[in-house]
Amino acid sequence: MFPIYMLMLFVGACLAGWLMLFPAGRDGAGAVAGRLGRDADRAWRQMAAQGARGVCSAGEGARAAFARGARLLRRYPLLASGCAALVLLPPLAALLLAGRAELPGVAAQDHAINRQVAELLRGERLIAPAPLPPAAFTTAEVTLVRPQLASANRNWDLLDPDFTQRLLLVFKVMRDQYGYDMVLLEGYRSPERQNRLADAGGHVTNARAFQSWHQFGLAGDCAFLRNGKVVITEKDPWAMRGYALYGQVAEAAGLTWGGRWKMMDFGHVELRTRRR
């Protein structure tokens, strides 16, 4: 379809340039339009009066009208050639170079992540890390950002097995390839807790019970570990770089990353399925 669109654009540009640059062209186009209208009117009358004979006559009239238009265009070959070059050369160059165009340093990294994800998903079953002590989630820094985190559920066994393997794979890539240790802040969330969080306000969540993938074990909120402490902040450049890498790896693993949302949730990922 792309060549057809380009051809239509070329024809339209030629006609527009002709009409703008040549008064005689406008007059000629008006005359052609008038003759086409008269021919069409005669053709319609002939079709109504003579049936099949009218159709043939209309076809002859249309062919004659198109021939007159072609003769007018041939009177301005330089204009047609210039418009063709202006319209066709840029898209043709873009089409030829599209397969080689990529942002420096980004595409190669994404391809490497995707290959590693594919290989690991076909490989061994990953094991959930040992749980952190509850005190790690009740420090002043953590409570300031997530005041209700102490009562969150971090039991990997309550999560969907497919989601679990994908998220553990994200943790592995983040650790092995980028040096970021990660921790699950909250996985499965009961309907009652979901409603409590929603009642806390839209800055926490807009989803009520069974409107979140957490209720189906298909979502997780995650953060980073640095020097044995949980890091949840958007003000730390180290953490923000980690969130960006985390989003790339999660999406390569087939997960939806909350950092793309209007109300950004950088630590959130979910596996959207038909089971919800």
C-alpha positions in Angstrom: 0.0 0.0 0.0 2.9 2.4 0.6 3.8 2.8 -3.1 0.1 3.5 -3.9 0.0 6.2 -1.2 3.2 7.8 -2.5 1.8 7.8 -6.1 -1.4 9.5 -4.9 0.6 12.1 -3.0 2.8 12.7 -6.1 -0.2 13.3 -8.3 -1.9 15.6 -5.8 1.4 17.6 -5.3 1.8 18.0 -9.1 -1.7 19.2 -9.5 -1.5 21.6 -6.5 1.9 23.0 -7.8 0.5 23.5 -11.3 -2.6 25.3 -10.0 -0.6 27.6 -7.7 2.2 28.6 -10.1 0.4 28.9 -13.5 -2.8 31.1 -13.9 -3.3 29.4 -17.2 -3.2 26.1 -15.4 -6.0 27.3 -13.1 -8.0 28.4 -16.1 -7.3 25.1 -17.9 -8.3 23.1 -14.8 -11.5 25.1 -14.5 -12.3 24.5 -18.1 -11.5 20.8 -17.7 -13.7 20.6 -14.6 -16.5 22.4 -16.5 -16.2 20.0 -19.5 -16.1 17.0 -17.1 -19.2 18.3 -15.4 -21.0 18.7 -18.7 -19.8 15.4 -20.0 -21.0 13.7 -16.8 -24.3 15.4 -17.1 -24.7 14.3 -20.6 -23.6 10.8 -19.7 -26.2 10.6 -16.9 -28.9 11.7 -19.2 -27.9 9.2 -21.9 -27.8 6.4 -19.3 -31.2 7.3 -18.1 -32.6 7.5 -21.6 -30.8 4.8 -23.5 -29.8 2.2 -20.9 -26.8 0.2 -22.1 -26.1 2.6 -25.0 -25.9 5.4 -22.5 -23.2 3.6 -20.5 -21.1 3.2 -23.6 -21.5 6.8 -24.5 -20.6 7.9 -21.0 -17.4 5.8 -21.2 -16.4 7.5 -24.4 -17.0 10.9 -22.8 -14.9 10.0 -19.8 -12.1 8.8 -21.9 -12.2 12.0 -23.9 -12.1 14.1 -20.8 -9.1 12.2 -19.3 -7.3 12.6 -22.6 -7.8 16.4 -22.5 -6.5 16.4 -19.0 -3.4 14.5 -20.0 -2.7 16.9 -22.8 -2.8 19.8 -20.3 -0.4 18.1 -18.0 2.0 17.4 -20.9 2.2 21.1 -21.6 4.1 21.5 -18.3 6.6 18.6 -18.2 9.2 20.6 -16.1 6.6 21.2 -13.4 5.6 17.6 -13.3 9.2 16.4 -13.1 10.0 18.9 -10.3 7.0 17.9 -8.2 7.8 14.2 -8.7 11.4 14.7 -7.4 10.2 16.7 -4.4 7.5 14.2 -3.4 9.1 10.9 -4.3 12.7 11.2 -3.4 12.4 11.8 0.4 10.0 8.9 1.1 11.9 6.6 -1.2 15.1 7.4 0.6 13.4 6.8 4.0 12.0 3.5 2.7 15.4 2.3 1.5 17.2 3.3 4.7 14.4 2.2 7.2 16.0 -1.2 7.7 19.3 0.4 8.8 17.9 3.3 10.9 18.2 2.9 14.7 19.1 5.0 17.7 22.8 4.5 18.7 23.3 2.2 21.6 19.6 1.4 22.1 18.6 -1.2 19.5 21.7 -3.4 20.2 21.0 -3.3 23.9 17.3 -4.3 23.4 18.3 -7.1 21.1 20.8 -8.5 23.7 18.1 -8.4 26.4 15.5 -10.1 24.2 18.0 -12.9 23.3 18.9 -13.4 26.9 15.2 -13.4 27.9 14.3 -16.0 25.3 17.1 -18.3 26.3 16.3 -18.1 30.0 12.6 -18.6 29.5 13.5 -21.9 27.7 15.9 -22.9 30.3 15.8 -23.8 34.0 13.1 -22.9 36.5 14.2 -20.0 38.6 13.9 -20.0 42.4 12.5 -17.1 44.4 15.1 -15.4 46.6 15.1 -15.8 50.4 12.7 -13.3 52.0 14.1 -10.2 53.7 13.4 -9.6 57.4 10.2 -7.6 57.9 12.2 -4.7 59.4 13.7 -4.0 56.0 10.2 -2.8 54.8 9.5 -0.6 57.9 12.5 1.8 57.8 11.8 5.5 57.9 12.8 6.0 54.2 10.5 3.2 53.0 7.5 4.1 55.2 7.7 7.7 54.0 7.0 6.5 50.4 4.9 3.4 51.1 3.3 3.8 54.5 1.2 0.6 54.2 3.9 -1.6 53.0 4.5 -3.5 56.2 1.2 -5.4 55.8 1.8 -6.2 52.1 2.0 -9.8 51.0 5.4 -10.9 49.5 4.7 -14.7 49.2 5.9 -15.8 45.8 3.9 -19.0 46.0 0.7 -17.0 45.7 1.7 -15.6 42.4 0.8 -17.0 39.0 3.6 -19.5 38.0 4.2 -17.9 34.5 4.3 -14.4 36.0 6.7 -15.6 38.7 9.2 -17.0 36.2 9.1 -13.8 34.1 9.6 -11.6 37.2 12.4 -13.8 38.6 14.0 -13.6 35.1 13.8 -9.8 35.3 15.5 -10.0 38.7 18.3 -12.2 37.3 19.0 -10.0 34.3 19.0 -6.9 36.4 21.5 -8.5 38.8 23.8 -10.2 36.3 23.8 -7.7 33.5 23.4 -4.4 35.3 24.4 -5.0 39.0 21.0 -4.1 40.5 19.7 -6.4 43.2 15.9 -6.3 43.4 13.2 -7.2 45.9 9.5 -7.9 45.8 7.6 -5.3 47.8 4.1 -6.7 47.2 2.7 -9.5 45.1 -0.7 -11.0 45.7 -3.1 -8.4 47.1 -6.5 -9.4 48.7 -9.7 -7.6 47.6 -10.0 -6.1 51.1 -6.5 -4.6 51.0 -7.1 -3.3 47.4 -10.1 -1.4 48.6 -8.2 0.0 51.6 -5.5 1.3 49.3 -8.1 2.8 46.9 -9.7 4.5 49.9 -6.4 6.1 50.7 -6.6 8.2 47.5 -5.7 8.3 43.8 -2.1 8.9 44.6 -2.0 5.3 45.9 -4.2 3.5 43.4 -7.4 4.1 41.4 -8.2 0.4 41.2 -10.7 -1.2 43.5 -11.2 -4.9 44.3 -10.8 -7.1 41.3 -9.8 -4.2 39.1 -6.1 -4.9 39.6 -4.0 -7.7 38.4 -2.7 -8.0 42.0 -5.9 -9.9 42.9 -5.0 -12.6 40.4 -1.4 -13.0 41.3 -0.3 -11.4 38.0 1.3 -8.2 39.3 4.2 -7.2 41.5 5.6 -4.0 43.0 9.4 -4.1 43.1 12.3 -2.0 44.3 16.1 -2.1 44.6 18.5 -3.3 47.3 21.6 -1.2 48.0 23.9 -2.0 50.9 21.2 -4.3 52.3 18.5 -1.5 52.4 15.4 -1.2 50.3 15.5 1.8 48.0 12.2 3.3 46.8 12.8 6.8 45.5 12.6 8.8 42.3 15.1 11.4 43.5 18.1 9.1 43.4 19.8 9.1 40.0 21.1 5.5 40.7 17.5 4.3 41.4 16.1 6.2 38.3 18.6 4.6 36.0 17.6 1.2 37.6 13.9 1.9 37.0 14.6 2.6 33.3 16.6 -0.6 32.9 14.0 -2.5 34.9 11.3 -1.3 32.5 13.3 -2.4 29.4 14.0 -5.8 30.8 10.4 -6.3 32.1 8.9 -5.4 28.7 11.4 -7.7 27.0 10.1 -10.5 29.2 6.5 -9.8 28.1 5.4 -7.8 31.1 3.6 -4.5 31.3 5.6 -1.8 33.1 3.9 0.9 35.2 6.5 3.5 34.3 4.7 4.0 31.0 1.4 5.0 32.6 0.1 8.6 33.0 0.3 8.1 36.8 3.7 6.5 36.7 4.4 3.5 38.9 8.1 2.7 38.2 8.3 -0.4 40.4 5.1 -2.0 39.1 4.9 -4.8 36.5 2.0 -7.1 35.5 1.3 -9.9 33.1 -2.0 -9.2 31.3 -3.9 -12.4 30.4 -7.4 -13.5 29.6 -7.9 -14.9 33.1 -8.8 -11.6 34.7 
